[in-house]
Amino acid sequence: MNHVLCRFALPRWHRCLLWARKARRLCWLLVLILLALLTMSWLLWPASPSLARTTSVETCSTVLPRDKPKFCTGTDPIVEGCSLDARTVTEVPIRWEARTIGLAQVRHSLLCNTYWGRGFTFLSGASISVYLPDLGTGAEASYLSTTSQVYSNMVYAFIPTVTIEVIVGPMQVIATTIPGVHPISGAA
């Protein structure tokens, strides 16, 4: 009699095992289909404009020449990749009384066709600032640094006027200005 019960119980257990295997396979198949659909939608779905702009890798050094004025003017030369090939085109000593206390420079990037100001002070504890009037009067045009050097944002395609100031005391500022060379605006 035991033999008969086992014979009937075994097929039922076997059927449960087969059903569990089929259910597991079906579950994996559904997971694979879901992953395939997600991958296809990610590849085919257009990115939103805000997402596309924030993940953009366009910089002044990588955009086409026609886009350089928009991407380069008023931007940081280091962040934009323009400092990599930069050369000093003008350097003027900053003098106070009979000694040189720093340097004022105009830097140029051939890759970006941009110019910016950079200054150094040799005085310990002095602050230094840079100002480019060609960038206006806001935060893009002027920087103050409490370290021994400072640099400005860039202008595209012309040499800007650069003013470097060394703050040597609470009431004393020593300034040096390098005049810019601006393009001829139009024929008269």
LUMKEMI-133308 format. One record per residue (C-alpha): y, x, z. Coordinates in pm, 1 decimal. Layout:
N
+----------+----------+----------+
|       py |       px |       pz |
+----------+----------+----------+
|        Y |        X |        Z |
...
+----------+----------+----------+
This chain:
188
+----------+----------+----------+
|       py |       px |       pz |
+----------+----------+----------+
|      0.0 |      0.0 |      0.0 |
|    234.2 |    284.6 |     70.4 |
|    163.8 |    403.3 |   -277.5 |
|    285.6 |     75.9 |   -430.2 |
|    612.1 |     77.2 |   -229.9 |
|    689.0 |    433.5 |   -335.9 |
|    618.7 |    341.8 |   -695.3 |
|    876.9 |     62.2 |   -685.9 |
|   1128.0 |    255.5 |   -473.5 |
|   1122.1 |    565.3 |   -691.9 |
|   1249.0 |    398.8 |  -1011.4 |
|   1533.6 |    230.5 |   -820.2 |
|   1640.0 |    565.1 |   -668.0 |
|   1601.6 |    727.5 |  -1005.6 |
|   1824.5 |    459.5 |  -1162.8 |
|   2093.6 |    522.8 |   -897.1 |
|   2079.3 |    894.5 |   -970.0 |
|   2116.3 |    833.7 |  -1342.8 |
|   2409.1 |    598.4 |  -1282.1 |
|   2581.7 |    857.3 |  -1059.5 |
|   2540.9 |   1125.3 |  -1327.5 |
|   2683.1 |    893.7 |  -1594.0 |
|   2973.9 |    799.8 |  -1368.6 |
|   3049.6 |   1168.3 |  -1303.6 |
|   3042.2 |   1245.4 |  -1676.2 |
|   3264.9 |    946.7 |  -1745.9 |
|   3509.7 |   1061.9 |  -1477.5 |
|   3532.0 |   1411.8 |  -1630.7 |
|   3573.4 |   1260.7 |  -1976.4 |
|   3863.4 |   1047.1 |  -1850.7 |
|   4024.1 |   1350.7 |  -1688.4 |
|   3996.3 |   1548.3 |  -2012.7 |
|   4142.1 |   1261.4 |  -2216.1 |
|   4430.9 |   1228.5 |  -1969.5 |
|   4503.9 |   1603.7 |  -1987.3 |
|   4493.8 |   1593.8 |  -2367.1 |
|   4738.7 |   1302.0 |  -2372.7 |
|   4975.1 |   1473.8 |  -2129.8 |
|   4966.8 |   1794.8 |  -2332.5 |
|   5033.0 |   1610.7 |  -2658.0 |
|   5320.0 |   1411.6 |  -2508.6 |
|   5473.5 |   1729.0 |  -2364.9 |
|   5454.4 |   1901.2 |  -2703.7 |
|   5572.0 |   1607.1 |  -2914.1 |
|   5826.6 |   1442.5 |  -2684.0 |
|   6181.4 |   1567.8 |  -2752.2 |
|   6351.8 |   1734.5 |  -2457.6 |
|   6656.4 |   1563.8 |  -2314.4 |
|   6985.7 |   1735.4 |  -2406.7 |
|   7060.7 |   1823.0 |  -2044.5 |
|   6721.1 |   1986.0 |  -2000.2 |
|   6752.9 |   2170.6 |  -2329.9 |
|   7094.2 |   2314.1 |  -2235.2 |
|   6995.9 |   2424.2 |  -1886.6 |
|   6688.9 |   2608.3 |  -2011.8 |
|   6876.0 |   2769.6 |  -2301.3 |
|   6862.3 |   3145.8 |  -2327.2 |
|   7163.3 |   3170.6 |  -2555.7 |
|   7410.3 |   3434.2 |  -2446.6 |
|   7705.9 |   3603.2 |  -2605.1 |
|   7481.1 |   3889.5 |  -2715.9 |
|   7219.3 |   3661.7 |  -2878.7 |
|   7412.9 |   3384.4 |  -3055.2 |
|   7515.4 |   3388.4 |  -3420.0 |
|   7860.1 |   3537.5 |  -3497.9 |
|   8009.5 |   3194.1 |  -3569.5 |
|   7924.1 |   3084.3 |  -3211.4 |
|   8049.6 |   3397.3 |  -3034.8 |
|   8404.2 |   3272.0 |  -2958.5 |
|   8257.2 |   2972.8 |  -2772.0 |
|   7992.1 |   3172.2 |  -2583.9 |
|   8185.0 |   3494.0 |  -2515.2 |
|   8542.6 |   3421.0 |  -2410.2 |
|   8578.7 |   3378.8 |  -2034.4 |
|   8222.4 |   3486.8 |  -1953.1 |
|   8071.0 |   3770.0 |  -1748.5 |
|   7984.8 |   4080.3 |  -1957.6 |
|   7683.2 |   4171.3 |  -1743.4 |
|   7530.8 |   3820.8 |  -1741.2 |
|   7587.1 |   3783.0 |  -2115.6 |
|   7420.6 |   4117.3 |  -2199.4 |
|   7735.6 |   4272.3 |  -2343.1 |
|   7762.3 |   4557.4 |  -2093.1 |
|   7445.1 |   4716.8 |  -2232.1 |
|   7624.9 |   4883.2 |  -2525.1 |
|   7974.2 |   4891.1 |  -2369.8 |
|   8208.1 |   5184.1 |  -2417.0 |
|   8541.5 |   5259.0 |  -2255.3 |
|   8810.9 |   5237.4 |  -2525.2 |
|   9113.0 |   5296.0 |  -2301.2 |
|   9136.3 |   5463.6 |  -1961.3 |
|   9455.0 |   5504.6 |  -1760.1 |
|   9483.8 |   5665.3 |  -1415.9 |
|   9621.7 |   5452.2 |  -1133.5 |
|   9881.6 |   5667.6 |   -958.1 |
|  10041.8 |   5633.7 |   -617.7 |
|  10312.4 |   5883.7 |   -539.5 |
|  10170.0 |   6214.1 |   -667.4 |
|   9799.0 |   6133.5 |   -657.4 |
|   9549.8 |   5947.3 |   -868.7 |
|   9396.0 |   5669.8 |   -661.4 |
|   9186.5 |   5501.0 |   -929.6 |
|   9122.5 |   5422.5 |  -1293.9 |
|   9204.4 |   5123.6 |  -1512.8 |
|   8982.1 |   5074.1 |  -1816.9 |
|   8940.0 |   4849.2 |  -2115.9 |
|   8571.7 |   4818.4 |  -2212.2 |
|   8432.5 |   4710.6 |  -2550.4 |
|   8092.5 |   4583.8 |  -2662.3 |
|   8019.5 |   4631.4 |  -3031.4 |
|   7717.8 |   4397.1 |  -3007.5 |
|   7928.9 |   4109.4 |  -2872.3 |
|   8265.9 |   4216.7 |  -3018.6 |
|   8422.5 |   4152.7 |  -2678.2 |
|   8664.1 |   4334.1 |  -2447.9 |
|   8716.5 |   4324.0 |  -2071.3 |
|   8890.8 |   4512.1 |  -1794.8 |
|   8731.8 |   4732.9 |  -1532.8 |
|   8891.6 |   4919.9 |  -1245.4 |
|   8794.7 |   5175.1 |   -982.4 |
|   8967.9 |   5293.3 |   -668.6 |
|   8906.3 |   5626.3 |   -497.1 |
|   9056.2 |   5508.3 |   -167.2 |
|   8809.8 |   5404.9 |     99.2 |
|   8873.4 |   5063.2 |    248.8 |
|   9110.8 |   4955.3 |    -28.4 |
|   9061.1 |   4633.9 |   -223.2 |
|   9099.0 |   4618.5 |   -599.3 |
|   9170.6 |   4333.0 |   -838.8 |
|   9173.3 |   4277.5 |  -1212.5 |
|   9382.0 |   4027.8 |  -1407.4 |
|   9364.8 |   3928.3 |  -1776.3 |
|   9656.4 |   3700.1 |  -1864.3 |
|   9485.6 |   3621.2 |  -2197.8 |
|   9229.1 |   3416.2 |  -2002.0 |
|   9495.8 |   3201.3 |  -1835.8 |
|   9579.4 |   3176.9 |  -1468.6 |
|   9260.0 |   3034.7 |  -1318.4 |
|   8950.3 |   3187.7 |  -1167.7 |
|   8831.3 |   3314.8 |  -1508.1 |
|   9137.0 |   3538.3 |  -1540.8 |
|   9153.7 |   3716.8 |  -1204.6 |
|   8909.9 |   3878.3 |   -960.6 |
|   8952.9 |   4047.6 |   -625.0 |
|   8690.8 |   4288.5 |   -497.9 |
|   8651.9 |   4447.7 |   -157.6 |
|   8431.0 |   4719.4 |   -307.6 |
|   8556.3 |   5024.2 |   -496.7 |
|   8522.1 |   4866.1 |   -841.2 |
|   8599.2 |   4541.2 |  -1021.7 |
|   8554.5 |   4400.9 |  -1370.9 |
|   8683.3 |   4092.6 |  -1548.2 |
|   8545.9 |   3827.3 |  -1777.4 |
|   8552.6 |   3895.6 |  -2150.2 |
|   8772.9 |   3798.1 |  -2441.0 |
|   8635.9 |   3778.4 |  -2792.8 |
|   8758.5 |   3986.6 |  -3087.3 |
|   9087.1 |   4128.5 |  -2953.8 |
|   9196.4 |   4381.6 |  -2694.3 |
|   9344.0 |   4198.3 |  -2394.7 |
|   9621.6 |   4303.6 |  -2163.1 |
|   9454.3 |   4432.2 |  -1845.9 |
|   9622.5 |   4472.7 |  -1508.2 |
|   9438.9 |   4655.7 |  -1230.9 |
|   9584.0 |   4641.4 |   -879.1 |
|   9480.0 |   4852.4 |   -583.1 |
|   9573.3 |   4696.0 |   -249.9 |
|   9644.0 |   4994.5 |    -25.0 |
|   9792.1 |   4809.7 |    268.9 |
|   9892.0 |   4464.6 |    389.2 |
|  10223.7 |   4486.2 |    203.3 |
|  10157.5 |   4747.7 |    -64.5 |
|   9997.8 |   4698.4 |   -405.8 |
|   9980.5 |   4965.6 |   -672.6 |
|   9937.8 |   4816.0 |  -1020.8 |
|   9865.8 |   4961.0 |  -1363.0 |
|   9880.4 |   4755.7 |  -1682.5 |
|   9717.6 |   4844.6 |  -2012.5 |
|   9888.9 |   4648.9 |  -2290.3 |
|   9664.3 |   4452.3 |  -2523.7 |
|   9649.9 |   4441.6 |  -2901.9 |
|   9649.0 |   4082.9 |  -3020.6 |
|   9556.3 |   3966.2 |  -3369.3 |
|   9831.5 |   3863.9 |  -3607.5 |
|   9847.0 |   3485.7 |  -3574.6 |
|   9937.9 |   3390.4 |  -3932.4 |
|  10151.4 |   3478.0 |  -4229.1 |
|  10510.4 |   3363.8 |  -4213.2 |
+----------+----------+----------+
